[in-house]
Amino acid sequence: METTLPILSMSVAAAASAAAVLPKLKARIELSRAKHRSLAGHSKMSRRVAKLLPFYEFEGDSYFACDGAPANIAAQRKDGFFRLARLYAERYPKGRAMTKEAAETISDLNFTESYRVPFQFSRLVREHLGTSTFVESSRGVTVTDVDGNTSYDLTGSYGVNIFGNDFYKECIEGAEKRAHALGPVLGPYHPVIIENVQRLCRISGLDEVSFHMSGTEAVMQAVRLARYHTKRTHLVRFAGAYHGWWGDVQPGVGNPIAAHETYTLAEMSEKTLHVLRTRKDIACVLVNPLQGLHPNANAPGDSSLVDSSRGGNFDRADYTDWLKKLREVCTERGIVLIFDEVFVGFRLAAGGAQEYFGVKADMVTYGKSLAGGLPVGVVCGKRELMRRFRDDRPADICFARGTFNSHPYVMTAMDEFLSRLASPNFRAIYDGLDATWNGRVQKLNQMMTDADLPVRFANFSSIWTVKYTTPSRYNWMLQYYLRAEGLSLSWVGTGRLIFSLNYTDADFTEVADRFVRAAGKMKADGFWWHDGALTNKTIKRQILKEMLAKRFGR
């Protein structure tokens, strides 16, 4: 009996311990299963992998034949590369000199100039295909650089330019006149803010508004308020989604410190919905509607264009169904659903992504174009979520301030923008918008097919990405052929093209012709040579071997 009791006690203790541990273990496994299998879904792993990647670069003949191309093709490529280099030197002398000088002291420019193409090729590109970062004027759908070259603008000012540069110039000009009497007086409000808030509440269908200086700040405040009111710790973001550069929403590569209150889960996944239904620590879910174009993948850029596996395919019905499921489970579990519309803004519909998808969020963040071309961040939310203090706990507050919040010039520019947006005549721009841009994608894809060129396009309305159908390590070269044809791209190259909505059919036809011409010249120069055996998988294996050889000195 004396020996039985201790054993019995130990057995009971072990059973109790197992009963306590097993649910936690089960929840942890379910959380792991809800992560996307790619590095975009595993933030900690992506950070570790990034630290292991060694630097190396191609030199000499290997630069133009790293895919095993024969000597004659390598010579063809080399001739094409340096022919472009001579053209760039003649066309952009002033702009290139200014860019080189500015990159010495502007850290942003130093970064973007270094990461326009895969790092193995970057140095030679910077030396010979450096472009002009400086532009002097815009008109219609074109921009003109400091050397006098006029190009069609496919940058969209990173999402700001929805309705055309001339539209925003008018907003800013009108704003300056209206705010001039007050000037940059900060603290008090310009009277126009009342009408702005009323319109934003009508557009968003939400109760209250707070103003910030950037989209990043707006998302920070939305998450902070969600945590404050739910008394929960964690936010959920989806693999590959961008919500600004602050720590909790960028837990992977790019953030020197790991985020501890962030779950990065797979988008459009039943396993993710299960996690949302069962965990008790989730305060909010962040949705960037732009991910509908490439769910669970990072924003595409030519710096990572190492093969031809870049994807992209927007299915409005499927993504709408996913958002409705999210809405249902968030309502059921008291989780705050936040739409981050800083990028897509009012590009999809006059009521934004909520109107476009027919799904209501608890909080919405806006930025970019909302202030008529000036910087701004906005949070719209339900009244109970926007309150920054508790009546029964006077010292328990949710703080947020900013020196330039509600700047008079920004507020008057916002009113100029919202006044135009409210006009029935102006809203007609949204009629048949998807059909217009889907038709343009189909047209250009057919032109590429007819010309036997390995380039295709996917779109989310007027936001496009370029895809490649032939396995190649040189797809990043296309951006330089496009610029030579008078098409202005952002630093991510062919990863993202953003058209303003004032593109006419004639404008688009000209852009399409230039695309085909550029791709044709690139093909003629041998950059899409293919031996019939090269695949995206073999390219990735080649790169792995190169990295291992560099790391271990072989």
Sequence and secondary structure as in RCSB ss.txt:
>XXXX:A:sequence
METTLPILSMSVAAAASAAAVLPKLKARIELSRAKHRSLAGHSKMSRRVAKLLPFYEFEGDSYFACDGAPANIAA
QRKDGFFRLARLYAERYPKGRAMTKEAAETISDLNFTESYRVPFQFSRLVREHLGTSTFVESSRGVTVTDVDGNT
SYDLTGSYGVNIFGNDFYKECIEGAEKRAHALGPVLGPYHPVIIENVQRLCRISGLDEVSFHMSGTEAVMQAVRL
ARYHTKRTHLVRFAGAYHGWWGDVQPGVGNPIAAHETYTLAEMSEKTLHVLRTRKDIACVLVNPLQGLHPNANAP
GDSSLVDSSRGGNFDRADYTDWLKKLREVCTERGIVLIFDEVFVGFRLAAGGAQEYFGVKADMVTYGKSLAGGLP
VGVVCGKRELMRRFRDDRPADICFARGTFNSHPYVMTAMDEFLSRLASPNFRAIYDGLDATWNGRVQKLNQMMTD
ADLPVRFANFSSIWTVKYTTPSRYNWMLQYYLRAEGLSLSWVGTGRLIFSLNYTDADFTEVADRFVRAAGKMKAD
GFWWHDGALTNKTIKRQILKEMLAKRFGR
>XXXX:A:secstr
 TTHHHHHHHHHHHHHHHHHHHHHHHHHHHHHHTS SSGGG HHHHHHHHHH       GGGGG TT   HHHHH
HHHHHHHHHHHHHHHH HHHHHHHHHHHTT HHHHHHHHSSS GGGHHHHHHHS     EEEEETTEEEETTS E
EEE SGGGGT SS HHHHHHHHHHHHHHHTTT S  SS  TTHHHHHHHHHHHHT SEEEEESSHHHHHHHHHHH
HHHHHT  EEEEETT    SSGGG  STT SS  SSEEEE TT HHHHHHHHH S EEEEEE GGGGGSTTS   
 GGG SSS       HHHHHHHHHHHHHHHHHHT EEEEE TTTTTSS TTHHHHHHT   SEEEEEGGGGTTS 
 EEEEE HHHH  EETTEEEEE     TTTT HHHHHHHHHHHHHHH HHHHGGGTTHHHHHHHHHHHHHHHHHH
TT SEEEEEETTEEEEEESS  S GGGHHHHHHHTTEE  TTGGG EE  TT  HHHHHHHHHHHHHHHHHHHHT
TTT   S   HHHHHHHHHHHHHHHHTT 
